[in-house]
C-alpha cells in the first residue's frame, strides 16, 4: 500500500510495507528515507544562509556531515543504553549495525547537538548562534522521522475508540497513532521558531525555545504512548522529556541573562571558496552522499524485533549475511 494513501476517514488498518525495495540484498526503508530527506533539508537550509554565517562551501559540508553523523550516533547510543541494553550486552558486536534497527528519538536530538558543538569547537564558531540557525531544520528532521515511524508501523499508542484510531500489524486492538501526533507537533514548532527568528532575541533563546517546546509538548503526546521500558519509576521517554524541557528553560534564561556588550561579529571560517580545509571538498561531498545513502538502510524498530516483525514479508531478514540470526534469550 502506498503510504501517501493514508487518509483519516475512520479506523485504519495499517498494511504499509516498510521496505521501499532492495539493492544487492540490502533493504531500503521508508524510515531511513525520512533521515535522508531531513539531512538534505538541513544541508540546503544552511547553504541558503552561508553568506550570513560566513561559511565556505567546504565548511557547509563539514557541518552537514557532523550534524548527520551526530544524529545517527546519538540515536544509536541512547537506544543501546536506555532501551535495549539487556539485548546489546549479549550482542555487543551488533551495536554498529544500524541497518538492523534501533534508534532513539531523544538520542537523535542529543547527537545532533553534539555534532554541531564539535563543528563549532573545531572552527571557533559561537555554538548557540549556530543552534539558533539549525533549530528549524532540526524540527523538520524530527517530524520526518515520525512519519517514517508511522509508515513502518512501529511505536504504538494506547488502545482507543477514537475515529482516527489505527490497527497496527503487531499490536492488539486499535491504537492512538502517537508518532503522527508527535510529527504534527514537531511541524507546528516550525512557524513558532520562524516567528521567534524575526524578533530581536538574545543568541540562544531560539535554541532554548526549540528544546523546551519539543520536549514539553511531547510529555502530553507520550501520555498516549505505550513504553516498554521505565527509568526512575517513569516511562523512559518521559524522563528524557522532562530533562530536555528543563534544559530548554535553562538555555532560555541563561541567554537572556548573558551580556552582549562584548559580542563580536562572526567572521568567515575560511578565507576562500576553494579552501575547505584539510579534506578536499570533493571528498566531503562523497562522504556526505555516502551517509545519505547509508541512512536509507535504517529500519524503525528495536534490533531484536526486526527479523520476526518484518521477516514474513522479507525472508532475507532471516537468511542474509547482513541480517544475522538474532537470539533474544539473553
C-alpha positions in Angstrom: 0.0 0.0 0.0 1.2 3.5 -0.8 2.0 5.4 2.4 0.7 8.6 0.8 -2.7 6.9 0.7 -3.3 7.2 4.4 -6.5 9.3 4.9 -8.2 9.9 8.2 -11.6 8.7 7.2 -12.1 6.3 10.1 -10.3 3.5 12.0 -7.4 2.5 9.8 -5.8 -0.9 9.3 -2.1 -0.4 8.8 -0.8 -2.5 6.0 2.1 -0.5 4.6 5.3 -2.3 3.6 8.1 -0.6 5.5 10.6 -1.6 2.8 10.9 0.6 -0.3 12.9 -2.1 -2.1 16.2 -4.0 -2.0 19.5 -3.5 -3.8 22.1 -6.3 -3.8 20.3 -7.8 -0.7 20.3 -4.5 1.2 16.8 -3.3 2.2 15.9 0.3 1.8 13.3 1.5 4.3 10.8 4.4 4.4 12.0 5.2 7.9 15.6 5.5 6.6 14.3 7.8 3.8 13.0 10.2 6.4 16.5 10.6 7.7 17.9 11.2 4.2 15.2 13.9 3.4 15.8 15.5 6.8 19.5 15.7 6.3 19.2 17.1 2.8 16.8 19.8 4.0 19.2 20.8 6.8 22.1 21.0 4.2 20.1 23.2 1.8 18.9 25.3 4.7 22.4 26.0 5.8 23.6 26.7 2.2 21.0 29.4 1.7 22.4 31.1 4.8 26.1 30.6 4.1 26.9 34.3 3.5 25.2 35.4 6.7 27.1 32.8 8.6 30.4 33.4 6.9 30.7 29.7 5.8 32.5 28.4 2.8 31.1 25.6 0.8 33.6 23.2 2.3 32.5 24.3 5.8 28.9 23.7 5.0 29.7 20.1 4.0 31.7 19.6 7.2 28.8 20.9 9.3 26.3 18.8 7.4 28.4 15.7 8.0 28.9 16.3 11.7 25.2 17.1 12.2 24.0 14.0 10.3 26.7 11.8 11.9 25.9 13.1 15.3 22.2 12.4 14.8 22.8 8.8 13.8 25.4 8.1 16.5 23.3 9.8 19.2 20.2 7.9 18.3 22.1 4.7 18.5 23.8 5.5 21.8 20.5 6.3 23.6 18.8 3.3 22.1 21.6 1.0 23.3 22.0 2.5 26.8 18.4 3.3 27.8 16.2 0.9 25.8 18.0 -2.2 24.6 21.0 -2.7 26.8 20.0 -6.2 28.1 19.9 -7.2 24.4 23.1 -5.4 23.3 25.0 -6.6 26.4 24.7 -10.1 24.9 25.3 -8.9 21.3 28.0 -6.2 21.6 29.2 -6.8 18.0 25.8 -5.6 16.7 26.0 -2.1 18.2 27.4 -0.6 15.0 24.9 -2.4 12.8 22.5 0.4 12.3 20.9 -1.4 9.3 19.4 -3.8 11.9 17.4 -1.1 13.5 17.4 0.5 16.9 17.3 4.4 17.1 16.0 6.6 19.9 14.5 10.0 19.1 15.9 11.8 22.1 19.3 10.5 21.1 18.9 12.0 17.6 18.5 15.4 19.2 21.3 15.0 21.7 23.6 13.6 19.0 22.8 16.4 16.6 23.6 18.9 19.4 27.0 17.1 19.9 27.8 17.2 16.2 27.1 20.9 16.0 29.1 21.5 19.2 32.1 19.7 17.7 31.9 21.7 14.5 31.8 25.0 16.4 34.8 24.0 18.6 36.8 23.0 15.5 36.0 26.2 13.6 35.7 28.7 16.5 32.0 29.4 15.8 29.6 30.5 18.5 27.7 27.3 19.5 24.3 28.9 20.4 24.2 31.1 17.4 24.7 28.0 15.2 22.0 26.2 17.1 19.6 29.0 16.6 20.1 28.7 12.8 19.6 24.9 12.9 16.5 24.8 15.1 14.1 24.8 12.2 15.8 22.0 10.1 16.1 20.0 13.4 12.4 20.2 13.9 11.9 19.1 10.3 14.2 16.1 10.7 12.3 15.0 13.8 9.0 15.4 12.0 10.2 13.4 9.1 11.4 10.7 11.4 8.0 10.4 13.0 6.4 10.0 9.6 8.9 7.2 8.9 8.0 5.6 12.2 4.3 5.5 11.2 5.0 4.1 7.8 7.0 1.3 9.4 4.1 0.6 11.7 6.3 0.9 14.8 5.7 2.7 18.1 2.1 2.4 19.1 -0.2 4.3 21.4 -2.7 3.0 23.9 -5.9 1.3 22.9 -8.7 3.7 21.9 -12.1 4.1 20.2 -11.4 7.5 18.5 -12.4 7.6 14.9 -8.8 8.1 13.7 -7.5 5.0 15.5 -5.1 2.7 13.8 -4.8 -1.1 13.8 -1.0 -1.7 13.8 0.4 -5.0 12.4 1.8 -6.3 15.7 -0.5 -4.7 18.3 -3.9 -5.8 19.6 -6.8 -3.5 19.0 -7.0 0.0 17.5 -4.4 2.4 18.9 -3.6 6.1 19.1 -1.2 6.9 16.2 1.2 8.7 18.7 4.0 9.1 16.2 1.7 11.1 14.0 0.8 13.3 17.0 4.5 13.8 17.6 5.2 14.5 14.0 2.5 17.1 13.8 3.7 18.7 17.0 7.2 19.0 15.5 5.9 20.7 12.4 3.8 23.1 14.5 7.0 24.2 16.3 8.5 25.4 13.0 6.3 28.5 12.5 6.9 29.4 16.2 10.6 29.3 15.5 10.2 31.4 12.3 8.3 34.0 14.3 10.9 34.0 17.1 13.7 34.4 14.5 12.1 37.7 13.3 12.3 39.1 16.8 15.4 40.7 18.3 16.1 37.9 20.8 19.4 37.2 22.5 21.5 34.5 21.0 20.5 31.1 22.2 16.8 31.9 23.0 15.6 30.3 19.8 17.5 27.1 20.6 16.0 27.1 24.1 12.5 27.6 22.7 13.0 24.6 20.4 14.3 22.3 23.1 11.6 23.3 25.5 8.7 23.1 23.0 9.9 19.8 21.6 10.2 18.0 24.9 7.5 19.8 27.0 4.8 19.2 24.4 5.9 15.7 23.9 5.2 15.0 27.6 1.5 15.3 26.7 1.8 13.3 23.5 3.6 10.4 25.3 0.7 10.1 27.7 -0.9 8.1 24.9 2.2 6.0 24.2 3.0 2.5 25.5 6.6 2.5 26.6 8.2 -0.9 27.1 10.9 0.4 29.5 11.0 2.6 32.6 13.6 4.8 34.2 13.4 6.3 37.7 9.9 4.9 38.0 8.6 6.7 34.9 8.4 5.8 31.2 11.9 6.1 29.9 10.9 8.7 27.3 9.1 10.8 29.8 12.2 11.1 32.0 14.1 12.3 28.9 11.3 14.7 28.0 11.4 16.3 31.5 15.2 16.6 31.3 15.2 18.3 27.9 12.3 20.6 28.9 14.4 21.8 31.9 17.5 22.1 29.7 15.5 24.3 27.3 14.3 26.6 30.1 17.9 26.8 31.4 19.1 27.8 27.9 16.4 30.5 27.6 17.0 32.0 31.0 20.8 31.9 30.6 20.6 33.5 27.1 18.5 36.4 28.4 20.9 37.0 31.3 24.0 36.9 29.1 25.6 40.3 28.4 26.1 41.1 24.7 28.3 44.1 25.2 31.3 42.3 24.1 29.7 40.2 21.3 31.6 40.2 18.0 30.5 39.7 14.5 31.3 36.2 13.4 34.0 36.1 10.7 34.2 33.7 7.8 35.6 30.3 8.7 37.7 30.2 5.6 39.1 33.0 3.5 38.5 31.4 0.1 35.8 29.3 -1.5 38.3 26.8 -2.7 39.8 26.1 0.7 37.6 23.7 2.5 40.2 22.6 4.9 42.5 19.5 5.2 39.9 17.4 3.4 39.1 18.3 -0.3 35.6 19.4 -1.0 35.2 16.5 -3.4 35.8 14.0 -0.6 33.5 15.9 1.7 30.7 15.7 -0.9 31.4 12.0 -1.4 31.3 11.3 2.3 28.1 13.2 2.7 26.3 11.4 -0.2 27.5 8.1 1.2 26.0 8.9 4.6 22.7 9.9 2.9 22.6 6.6 1.1 23.5 4.7 4.2 20.6 6.3 6.1 18.2 4.6 3.7 19.2 1.2 5.2 17.9 2.1 8.7 14.6 0.5 9.8 12.3 1.8 12.5 12.3 -0.8 15.3 14.2 -2.4 18.1 17.1 -4.5 16.7 15.8 -7.7 18.4 12.4 -7.3 16.8 13.3 -6.7 13.2 13.6 -10.3 11.9 10.3 -11.5 13.5 8.3 -8.4 12.7 9.3 -8.0 9.1 10.8 -11.3 8.1 7.4 -12.8 7.0 7.3 -10.3 4.1 11.1 -10.2 3.5 12.7 -13.5 4.2 16.2 -12.1 3.6 15.9 -10.6 7.1 16.3 -14.1 8.4 18.7 -15.5 5.8 21.3 -13.0 4.9 24.9 -12.2 5.9 23.8 -8.6 6.5 21.0 -9.7 8.8 22.4 -12.5 11.0 20.2 -14.6 13.2 19.2 -12.9 16.4 18.8 -14.7 19.7 16.5 -12.9 22.2 17.4 -15.3 25.0 19.8 -13.1 26.9 
